[in-house]
Amino acid sequence: MTRRVSDAIGRCELTHLDRQSIDLSRARAQHCEYERALERLGCRIEPLVDASDLPDAVFIEDAAIVVDELAVVTRPGASSRRPEIAAVASALDRYRVVRRIEAPGTVDGGDVLVIGKSVFVGRSSRTNDDGIHQLRNILSPFGYDVCAVQVDGCLHLKSAATSLSVDKLLVNPSWVSLDAFARFDFVEIDPVEPLAANIVRVGEGFVYPAAFPRTLERLERGGFRVVTVDVSELAKAEGAVTCCSIIFRDYSGTPR
Ligand code: CIR
């Protein structure tokens, strides 16, 4: 599931970056390139309704967490982003039972790293303890182990750690303690590319920003099959690659 780049992206939330002008048509072209890369890895793209007045709507990952058994629609930490969730909830309703994070809880999907039945949740400027508690209550009956992880110096947990396989993570250890991930092996980003720990995994294929050639070299040396995309305009809005999609299995039409 993806959502088109809003006309209003120039008014996006920014936490760690200074505002730079974003070329809208270039951002849209890059977003299309990203969607094509996902298709090459076997995804079917379902674009959501336009949200021309919602600056950050393209970063759809933050609006929901989808696992096999259900979807959890979040309550984003930035209040400007809360109007994004209505359309995401109704689109997901066709695929999953939908649960919600309620006030005073806040969760951004960018803080939620799901690997099998392990769910790591960043405690960040966007995701609070009440939100983590609610997420644990929703997911634990389905056998998920929800573990809070402190995140410092970056926007979301997935700015600091994403999955390369069931037992290997791509990490920036300056932003998250690796103690939380005791059972994992790691590929560390090249230190001159601090934002390089965010990668999209679809099965054994990957979509990754072209902006991090040194870390890409480490990944390729490790045998990972990576498709690169230029997402430089979206990066000006503090968007990474995982945040531009919600990836899940389509069981609709399959009796479960
Ligand atoms: C925000 O600050 O909310 C957006 N400008 C960027 C969100 C990026 N989301 C993500 O990495 N999951």
Boltz pocket constraint, residues with backbone or C-beta under 6 A from the ligand:
constraints:
  - pocket:
      binder: B
      contacts: [[A, 12], [A, 13], [A, 14], [A, 15], [A, 56], [A, 59], [A, 61], [A, 62], [A, 78], [A, 81], [A, 109], [A, 110], [A, 111], [A, 156], [A, 237], [A, 238], [A, 239], [A, 240], [A, 242], [A, 243]]
      max_distance: 6.0
